[in-house]
Amino acid sequence: MLVGFDKKFGDFDVDGFVGGNMMRRTLENKTGGGNDLVVPFFHSVTNVAAPTFGYGFSEYGINSYFGAANVGYKNMIFLNLTGRQDQFSTLSPENSKLFYPSVGLSAVVSDMLSLPEFITFAKVRGSYATVGGGAPDPYALNLTYGLVGAGHLGASLGQINNGSIPNSNLGPYTSNEYEIGADLRFFENRVGLDVAYYNRRTSDDILNTGISATSGFNTTTINIGELENKGIELLLNVTPIQKGDFKWDLSFNYAHNISQVLSLGTNAAGEPIQFINLDESRVRRERIRHIVGQPLGMIAGFKHQTVNGQKVYTADGYPVATAGYETIAEGRHPISGGLTNNLSYKNFRLMFLIDFRSGGSIMSGTDYFAYQLGLHEQTLVGRNGDLTVSGVTKQGDNYVPGTWTIPTNAVNPAQYKLDQYYQNYSNITEYVVYDASFGKLREFSFGYTFPRTMIEKTPFQNLSLSLVGRNLALLWSDTPNIDPEAAYTVSGNSQGLEFFSVPANRSFGFNLSATF
């Protein structure tokens, strides 16, 4: 239900609305199937050796009340106000309601003041907003049970269905953000600049965090303390050339986000939590962690143990890893951007996009196993001659310097130790964590729009044809052997882990556009 209004009072324009929404969703499903056909190629749910049947039911609802008002003065100054309250059925009654408002103010300076002639348009803006949500799936706050197959010895057998410990105290998250920005255009719109600075603080963010498997569960869902995201976003549009039938438009976008974990709350003993574990690498030696005072999503693993700056080796000259996890690198890219070029001449047009990311790292499971199996290019070092390393080794309570020669071409296979050296080497996480910065030719297209004279006797009003290619080339990267975008989690909280990935696909195609 919505009720709106629109009214003019002298130099003021006012419009707005109030409303409410009641949403209910119910899902019920019944399934039947099984494995192993008894009669080959006869596809029937009755023709299976191990029939399975299932039933599912869930329902939830959200009640919402909201309103907005917009006030304009002489079409130069604008004030925007909003407010919304949601109530979620999947949260406990004491935590189910959330109210979040916003306010924004903008002014068209070029209409208010006399500016230099080269400034075509100038607008400044500022806003503050609270948003929230994150209600869990139905019944996520409850411990649920189910029956196990045919039971046990003729008796019914039940089990706990949850893989995550339910949290009855879970509440919605809230995010408070302010932003200031400007939209500037120069030289009759030949140059445009849109720039913004933002600062967002999120409280009670909802995350699934890993816990000890001895609990009988894999994860638990919690509200964590406070996270901060701040940064700048910039969009620059330029028309460097516009002469006759030829035009070149260039667009550059850039974003730099600084994220930080401010607090993770306290544990059951009231002590501050210093970090929480998120995803685990499939090598099972690394974790993605949120660590207080660090950016979101740090890669934690093993480093090469050092003493007074000297690397530690075993008595045989093998690298020694640290005893526990240490923070190694940031799994997310704080910097991202792209450069788009559009060129047109008469009815021809050409476009290409270069996309880049910078600052993040990736732990490569592919390189880990390449070292383990002697397939990494670096394992060639010393293969045709002995490998020599220097550092310190522990003797009693002391560390003494030493130099070790790892035999690699001995006649006696028992003396061939290079494989063991690289297996120890790969178990040190920092040696398989790489800078994942990259630049790619993300898209290219070349097209032609048929002139009206060619299609005037056809039913088409407009007709164009273009050749399009996407993800065409990796222009620069410091990540060996893998695509730097090949992480198995490319969004969310657990970026920075890779395992046996394949390069992203190139795609080519034709676009035909016609209007009648």
C-alpha positions as CSV (number, residue, x, y, z in Angstrom):
1,M,0.0,0.0,0.0
2,L,1.3,3.4,-1.0
3,V,-0.1,6.9,-0.4
4,G,1.8,9.7,-2.2
5,F,1.5,13.5,-2.6
6,D,3.0,16.2,-4.8
7,K,2.7,19.9,-4.1
8,K,4.3,23.2,-5.0
9,F,4.6,26.0,-2.5
10,G,6.1,29.1,-4.2
11,D,9.7,28.3,-4.8
12,F,9.5,24.9,-3.1
13,D,8.5,21.6,-4.7
14,V,7.5,18.9,-2.2
15,D,6.6,15.3,-3.0
16,G,6.7,12.1,-1.0
17,F,4.8,9.0,0.1
18,V,4.2,6.7,3.0
19,G,3.4,3.0,2.7
20,G,3.5,-0.5,4.1
21,N,4.3,-4.0,2.8
22,M,3.4,-7.4,4.1
23,M,5.3,-10.2,2.5
24,R,4.7,-13.9,3.1
25,R,6.5,-16.7,1.3
26,T,5.8,-20.5,1.6
27,L,7.8,-23.3,0.0
28,E,6.8,-26.9,0.0
29,N,8.4,-29.6,-2.1
30,K,8.3,-33.4,-2.4
31,T,11.0,-35.3,-4.2
32,G,11.5,-38.9,-5.4
33,G,14.5,-40.5,-7.0
34,G,17.4,-42.8,-6.4
35,N,20.6,-44.3,-7.6
36,D,21.5,-47.2,-9.9
37,L,18.8,-48.2,-12.5
38,V,17.8,-51.8,-12.2
39,V,16.8,-52.0,-15.9
40,P,19.3,-49.9,-17.9
41,F,17.9,-46.9,-19.7
42,F,14.4,-47.3,-18.2
43,H,14.1,-44.0,-16.4
44,S,11.5,-44.4,-13.6
45,V,11.5,-43.7,-9.9
46,T,10.3,-47.3,-9.4
47,N,13.3,-48.7,-11.3
48,V,16.1,-47.8,-8.9
49,A,18.1,-50.0,-6.5
50,A,18.3,-47.4,-3.8
51,P,15.1,-45.2,-3.8
52,T,15.1,-41.9,-1.9
53,F,12.2,-39.7,-1.0
54,G,12.2,-36.2,0.5
55,Y,10.0,-33.5,1.8
56,G,10.7,-29.9,2.5
57,F,8.6,-27.1,4.0
58,S,9.5,-23.5,5.0
59,E,7.7,-20.2,5.4
60,Y,8.7,-16.7,6.5
61,G,7.5,-13.2,6.4
62,I,8.5,-9.6,6.6
63,N,6.4,-6.6,7.7
64,S,7.6,-3.2,6.5
65,Y,6.6,0.4,7.0
66,F,8.3,3.1,5.0
67,G,8.2,6.7,3.9
68,A,10.1,9.3,1.8
69,A,10.0,13.0,1.2
70,N,11.7,15.2,-1.4
71,V,12.0,19.0,-1.1
72,G,13.4,21.1,-3.9
73,Y,14.1,24.9,-3.8
74,K,14.1,26.7,-7.2
75,N,15.3,23.5,-8.8
76,M,18.8,24.1,-7.4
77,I,18.8,22.7,-3.9
78,F,17.3,19.3,-3.1
79,L,16.7,17.6,0.3
80,N,15.7,13.9,0.4
81,L,14.5,12.0,3.5
82,T,13.6,8.3,3.9
83,G,12.7,6.0,6.7
84,R,11.9,2.3,6.9
85,Q,11.2,-0.3,9.5
86,D,11.3,-4.0,8.9
87,Q,10.2,-6.9,11.1
88,F,11.6,-10.3,10.3
89,S,9.8,-13.6,11.2
90,T,13.0,-15.6,11.2
91,L,14.5,-13.7,14.1
92,S,13.5,-13.9,17.8
93,P,10.8,-11.3,18.8
94,E,13.2,-9.2,20.8
95,N,15.6,-8.9,17.9
96,S,13.2,-8.9,14.9
97,K,12.7,-5.1,14.3
98,L,15.0,-2.7,12.6
99,F,14.5,0.9,11.7
100,Y,16.8,2.7,9.2
101,P,16.6,6.3,8.0
102,S,18.5,8.4,5.4
103,V,19.0,12.0,4.6
104,G,20.6,13.5,1.5
105,L,21.3,17.1,0.4
106,S,22.5,18.3,-3.0
107,A,23.0,21.6,-4.7
108,V,23.5,22.6,-8.4
109,V,26.2,25.2,-7.9
110,S,26.3,26.1,-11.6
111,D,22.7,27.3,-11.3
112,M,23.4,29.2,-8.1
113,L,26.6,31.0,-8.9
114,S,28.3,32.6,-11.9
115,L,31.2,30.2,-12.6
116,P,34.0,30.4,-15.2
117,E,32.8,29.7,-18.7
118,F,34.8,26.4,-19.0
119,I,32.6,24.9,-16.2
120,T,29.5,23.6,-17.9
121,F,27.9,22.0,-14.8
122,A,28.7,21.7,-11.2
123,K,26.8,19.8,-8.5
124,V,27.8,18.9,-4.9
125,R,26.1,16.3,-2.7
126,G,26.2,14.8,0.7
127,S,24.2,12.0,2.4
128,Y,24.0,10.0,5.5
129,A,22.1,6.7,5.6
130,T,21.5,3.6,7.8
131,V,20.7,0.3,6.1
132,G,20.2,-3.1,7.6
133,G,19.0,-6.6,7.2
134,G,20.6,-10.0,6.9
135,A,17.7,-12.0,8.4
136,P,18.6,-15.7,8.3
137,D,16.8,-18.5,6.4
138,P,13.8,-20.0,8.1
139,Y,14.4,-22.1,11.2
140,A,18.1,-21.2,11.3
141,L,17.7,-20.2,14.9
142,N,16.4,-23.7,15.8
143,L,18.0,-27.1,16.2
144,T,16.2,-29.3,13.6
145,Y,16.0,-33.1,13.4
146,G,15.3,-35.8,10.9
147,L,15.1,-39.6,10.5
148,V,18.0,-41.7,9.2
149,G,16.9,-44.0,6.4
150,A,15.5,-47.3,7.5
151,G,16.5,-46.8,11.2
152,H,18.5,-49.2,13.2
153,L,17.5,-52.8,14.0
154,G,13.9,-52.1,13.2
155,A,13.7,-49.0,15.4
156,S,13.5,-45.4,14.2
157,L,16.8,-43.5,14.3
158,G,17.0,-39.7,14.3
159,Q,19.8,-37.2,13.7
160,I,20.5,-33.5,14.0
161,N,20.2,-31.9,10.6
162,N,22.1,-28.7,11.3
163,G,25.7,-28.3,10.1
164,S,25.9,-25.0,12.0
165,I,25.2,-24.3,15.6
166,P,22.0,-22.3,15.7
167,N,22.1,-18.9,17.5
168,S,18.9,-17.8,19.0
169,N,20.4,-14.4,19.9
170,L,21.1,-13.5,16.2
171,G,19.9,-10.1,15.1
172,P,20.0,-8.0,11.9
173,Y,23.1,-6.1,11.0
174,T,23.2,-2.3,10.7
175,S,25.4,-0.2,8.4
176,N,25.8,3.6,8.9
177,E,27.4,5.5,6.0
178,Y,28.1,9.0,5.0
179,E,29.2,10.2,1.6
180,I,30.2,13.4,0.0
181,G,30.8,13.9,-3.7
182,A,30.7,16.2,-6.7
183,D,29.6,16.0,-10.3
184,L,31.6,18.3,-12.5
185,R,31.5,18.9,-16.3
186,F,33.8,21.1,-18.4
187,F,34.2,22.4,-21.9
188,E,30.6,21.8,-23.1
189,N,30.6,18.3,-21.5
190,R,33.8,17.2,-23.2
191,V,35.2,16.4,-19.8
192,G,33.2,15.0,-16.9
193,L,34.3,14.1,-13.4
194,D,32.3,12.4,-10.7
195,V,34.1,11.8,-7.5
196,A,32.9,10.6,-4.1
197,Y,34.3,9.8,-0.6
198,Y,32.5,7.4,1.6
199,N,32.8,6.0,5.1
200,R,30.7,3.0,6.2
201,R,30.6,1.3,9.6
202,T,28.8,-2.0,9.9
203,S,27.7,-3.3,13.3
204,D,26.6,-6.8,14.2
205,D,27.5,-8.2,10.8
206,I,26.3,-11.8,10.3
207,L,29.0,-14.4,9.5
208,N,29.4,-18.1,9.5
209,T,32.6,-18.7,11.4
210,G,34.5,-22.0,11.5
211,I,34.6,-23.9,14.8
212,S,36.3,-27.1,16.1
213,A,34.8,-30.2,14.4
214,T,34.9,-31.9,17.9
215,S,31.8,-29.9,18.6
216,G,29.9,-32.0,16.1
217,F,29.3,-29.0,13.9
218,N,31.4,-27.2,11.2
219,T,30.3,-23.6,11.8
220,T,28.3,-21.2,13.9
221,T,26.4,-18.1,12.8
222,I,27.2,-15.0,14.9
223,N,26.9,-11.2,14.9
224,I,30.4,-9.8,15.0
225,G,31.5,-6.5,16.4
226,E,32.2,-3.6,14.0
227,L,33.7,-3.3,10.5
228,E,34.7,-0.2,8.6
229,N,34.9,0.5,4.9
230,K,36.0,3.8,3.6
231,G,37.4,5.0,0.3
232,I,37.1,7.0,-2.8
233,E,35.3,6.3,-6.1
234,L,36.1,8.3,-9.3
235,L,34.6,8.3,-12.8
236,L,36.3,10.4,-15.5
237,N,34.7,10.8,-18.9
238,V,36.7,12.6,-21.7
239,T,36.1,13.2,-25.4
240,P,39.7,13.8,-26.6
241,I,38.7,14.0,-30.3
242,Q,35.4,15.0,-31.9
243,K,36.0,16.1,-35.4
244,G,33.8,15.5,-38.5
245,D,32.6,11.9,-38.6
246,F,35.2,10.8,-36.1
247,K,34.7,10.7,-32.3
248,W,36.7,9.2,-29.5
249,D,35.1,8.8,-26.0
250,L,37.2,7.6,-23.1
251,S,35.9,6.6,-19.6
252,F,38.1,5.8,-16.6
253,N,36.8,4.5,-13.3
254,Y,38.8,4.0,-10.2
255,A,37.9,2.8,-6.7
256,H,40.1,2.5,-3.6
257,N,38.5,0.8,-0.6
258,I,40.2,0.6,2.8
259,S,38.5,-2.1,5.0
260,Q,39.3,-2.7,8.6
261,V,38.0,-4.9,11.4
262,L,37.4,-2.6,14.4
263,S,36.0,-5.1,16.8
264,L,34.8,-8.7,16.9
265,G,33.0,-8.6,20.2
266,T,33.8,-10.7,23.2
267,N,33.8,-14.4,24.0
268,A,31.9,-16.3,26.7
269,A,34.5,-15.2,29.3
270,G,34.1,-11.5,28.4
271,E,37.5,-11.3,26.7
272,P,37.9,-9.5,23.4
273,I,37.9,-11.8,20.3
274,Q,41.1,-11.1,18.3
275,F,40.2,-13.0,15.1
276,I,37.6,-15.3,13.6
277,N,38.2,-18.0,11.0
278,L,36.2,-18.0,7.8
279,D,37.0,-20.3,4.8
280,E,39.8,-22.9,4.9
281,S,42.0,-23.7,1.9
282,R,41.5,-27.1,0.3
283,V,45.1,-27.8,1.1
284,R,43.9,-27.7,4.8
285,R,46.9,-25.5,5.9
286,E,45.6,-22.0,5.5
287,R,42.6,-19.9,6.6
288,I,40.9,-16.7,5.7
289,R,40.6,-14.6,8.9
290,H,39.0,-11.4,10.1
291,I,41.6,-10.0,12.5
292,V,41.1,-7.0,14.7
293,G,43.1,-4.0,13.4
294,Q,43.6,-5.7,10.0
295,P,41.8,-5.4,6.6
296,L,38.9,-7.8,6.1
297,G,39.8,-11.3,4.8
298,M,43.5,-11.8,5.6
299,I,45.3,-15.0,4.5
300,A,46.8,-16.8,7.5
301,G,49.2,-19.7,7.2
302,F,52.7,-20.8,7.9
303,K,55.9,-18.8,7.3
304,H,59.5,-19.8,7.1
305,Q,60.8,-19.8,10.7
306,T,63.5,-17.2,11.3
307,V,65.9,-16.4,14.1
308,N,67.4,-12.9,14.1
309,G,66.5,-12.6,10.5
310,Q,68.1,-15.9,9.5
311,K,66.0,-18.7,8.0
312,V,65.9,-21.9,10.0
313,Y,66.6,-25.3,8.4
314,T,66.6,-28.9,9.6
315,A,69.9,-30.8,10.1
316,D,69.4,-32.1,6.5
317,G,68.9,-28.5,5.1
318,Y,65.1,-28.6,4.7
319,P,63.0,-25.5,5.4
320,V,61.3,-25.3,8.8
321,A,57.8,-23.8,9.1
322,T,56.5,-21.7,11.9
323,A,54.7,-23.6,14.7
324,G,51.3,-22.0,14.0
325,Y,49.3,-19.7,11.7
326,E,50.6,-16.2,11.0
327,T,49.1,-13.4,9.0
328,I,50.6,-13.3,5.5
329,A,48.6,-11.1,3.1
330,E,45.3,-9.5,2.3
331,G,43.0,-11.7,0.3
332,R,40.9,-8.8,-1.3
333,H,41.9,-6.2,-3.8
334,P,41.6,-2.7,-2.3
335,I,42.0,-1.1,-5.7
336,S,40.0,-1.7,-8.8
337,G,39.2,0.1,-12.0
338,G,38.8,0.1,-15.7
339,L,39.5,2.0,-18.9
340,T,36.9,2.0,-21.7
341,N,37.5,3.4,-25.1
342,N,34.7,4.1,-27.6
343,L,35.7,5.1,-31.2
344,S,33.3,5.8,-33.9
345,Y,33.7,6.8,-37.6
346,K,30.5,7.3,-39.6
347,N,28.7,4.0,-39.2
348,F,31.6,2.0,-37.7
349,R,32.3,1.8,-34.0
350,L,35.0,0.1,-31.9
351,M,35.0,-0.4,-28.2
352,F,37.5,-2.1,-25.8
353,L,37.7,-2.3,-22.0
354,I,40.8,-2.8,-19.9
355,D,40.0,-4.0,-16.4
356,F,42.5,-4.1,-13.5
357,R,42.7,-5.0,-9.8
358,S,45.5,-4.3,-7.4
359,G,46.7,-4.9,-3.9
360,G,45.2,-8.4,-3.1
361,S,47.0,-11.8,-2.9
362,I,46.1,-15.4,-3.5
363,M,47.2,-18.7,-2.0
364,S,47.7,-21.1,-4.9
365,G,46.8,-24.7,-4.2
366,T,47.9,-25.5,-7.8
367,D,51.5,-24.3,-7.0
368,Y,51.5,-26.1,-3.7
369,F,51.0,-29.5,-5.5
370,A,53.3,-28.5,-8.3
371,Y,56.1,-28.2,-5.7
372,Q,55.0,-31.4,-4.0
373,L,55.1,-33.4,-7.3
374,G,58.2,-31.8,-8.7
375,L,56.2,-30.1,-11.5
376,H,56.8,-26.5,-10.6
377,E,59.4,-24.6,-12.8
378,Q,61.3,-23.6,-9.7
379,T,62.0,-27.3,-8.8
380,L,64.3,-27.3,-11.8
381,V,66.7,-25.3,-9.6
382,G,69.4,-27.8,-8.5
383,R,68.0,-30.7,-10.5
384,N,71.1,-31.0,-12.7
385,G,73.4,-30.2,-9.8
386,D,73.4,-29.9,-6.1
387,L,71.2,-27.2,-4.4
388,T,72.9,-25.1,-1.7
389,V,71.1,-23.2,1.0
390,S,72.3,-21.2,4.0
391,G,70.8,-20.3,7.3
392,V,70.7,-21.6,10.9
393,T,69.7,-24.9,12.5
394,K,68.8,-25.8,16.0
395,Q,71.4,-27.6,18.1
396,G,70.2,-28.2,21.6
397,D,68.9,-24.8,22.9
398,N,71.0,-22.8,20.4
399,Y,70.8,-22.0,16.7
400,V,74.1,-22.3,14.8
401,P,74.8,-21.1,11.2
402,G,75.2,-23.6,8.5
403,T,75.3,-24.2,4.8
404,W,73.7,-27.3,3.3
405,T,74.1,-29.0,0.0
406,I,71.0,-30.9,-1.0
407,P,72.1,-33.9,-3.2
408,T,70.1,-34.1,-6.4
409,N,72.0,-36.3,-8.8
410,A,73.3,-39.0,-6.5
411,V,73.6,-42.5,-7.9
412,N,72.0,-43.9,-4.7
413,P,68.3,-43.0,-4.7
414,A,68.3,-42.8,-0.9
415,Q,70.6,-39.8,-1.2
416,Y,68.2,-38.0,-3.6
417,K,66.7,-35.4,-1.3
418,L,65.5,-32.6,-3.6
419,D,61.9,-33.9,-3.6
420,Q,61.8,-33.8,0.2
421,Y,63.3,-30.3,0.2
422,Y,60.5,-28.9,-2.1
423,Q,57.8,-30.8,-0.1
424,N,58.9,-28.9,3.0
425,Y,59.2,-25.8,1.0
426,S,55.6,-26.0,-0.3
427,N,54.3,-26.5,3.2
428,I,55.4,-23.0,4.0
429,T,52.3,-20.9,3.0
430,E,54.2,-17.7,2.2
431,Y,56.0,-19.4,-0.7
432,V,52.7,-20.2,-2.4
433,V,51.0,-16.8,-1.8
434,Y,51.4,-14.4,-4.7
435,D,50.5,-10.9,-5.5
436,A,47.2,-11.3,-7.4
437,S,47.2,-7.9,-9.1
438,F,46.3,-8.0,-12.8
439,G,45.2,-6.2,-15.9
440,K,42.9,-7.8,-18.5
441,L,41.5,-7.0,-21.9
442,R,38.0,-7.7,-20.6
443,E,36.0,-6.8,-23.7
444,F,36.3,-5.8,-27.4
445,S,33.7,-5.2,-29.9
446,F,33.6,-3.9,-33.5
447,G,30.3,-3.1,-35.1
448,Y,28.6,-1.5,-38.0
449,T,25.2,0.2,-38.2
450,F,23.5,-0.1,-41.6
451,P,22.6,3.3,-43.1
452,R,18.9,4.1,-43.5
453,T,19.3,4.0,-47.3
454,M,20.2,0.4,-47.2
455,I,17.2,-0.7,-45.1
456,E,14.5,1.7,-46.3
457,K,12.8,-1.0,-48.3
458,T,12.9,-3.5,-45.4
459,P,10.7,-3.6,-42.2
460,F,13.7,-2.5,-40.1
461,Q,13.9,0.9,-38.6
462,N,17.5,0.3,-37.4
463,L,19.9,-2.5,-38.0
464,S,23.4,-3.1,-36.6
465,L,25.8,-6.0,-36.4
466,S,28.8,-6.3,-34.2
467,L,31.6,-8.8,-33.3
468,V,32.1,-9.2,-29.6
469,G,34.9,-10.8,-27.6
470,R,35.1,-11.1,-23.8
471,N,37.9,-12.0,-21.4
472,L,40.4,-11.9,-24.3
473,A,43.9,-11.4,-22.8
474,L,45.8,-11.3,-19.5
475,L,47.9,-8.1,-20.0
476,W,49.9,-8.2,-16.8
477,S,50.1,-10.5,-13.7
478,D,52.7,-11.6,-11.1
479,T,50.8,-14.9,-10.3
480,P,52.5,-17.9,-11.9
481,N,50.7,-20.8,-13.5
482,I,47.2,-19.7,-12.7
483,D,44.7,-17.0,-13.6
484,P,44.8,-14.4,-10.8
485,E,41.0,-14.4,-10.8
486,A,40.9,-18.1,-10.3
487,A,40.0,-18.1,-6.6
488,Y,37.1,-20.5,-5.8
489,T,35.5,-17.7,-3.7
490,V,35.4,-14.6,-5.9
491,S,33.1,-12.5,-3.7
492,G,32.1,-12.4,0.0
493,N,34.3,-12.9,3.0
494,S,36.7,-15.6,1.9
495,Q,38.5,-14.4,-1.2
496,G,42.2,-15.3,-1.7
497,L,42.2,-19.1,-2.0
498,E,42.7,-21.2,-5.1
499,F,42.8,-24.9,-5.9
500,F,43.4,-26.6,-9.2
501,S,41.7,-23.9,-11.2
502,V,41.5,-23.7,-15.0
503,P,41.8,-20.4,-16.9
504,A,38.7,-18.4,-17.5
505,N,37.0,-18.9,-20.9
506,R,37.4,-16.5,-23.8
507,S,34.1,-16.0,-25.6
508,F,33.4,-14.7,-29.1
509,G,30.1,-13.9,-30.6
510,F,28.0,-11.8,-32.9
511,N,25.3,-9.3,-31.8
512,L,22.5,-8.5,-34.2
513,S,20.2,-5.6,-33.2
514,A,17.1,-4.7,-35.1
515,T,14.1,-2.4,-34.4
516,F,10.9,-2.4,-36.4
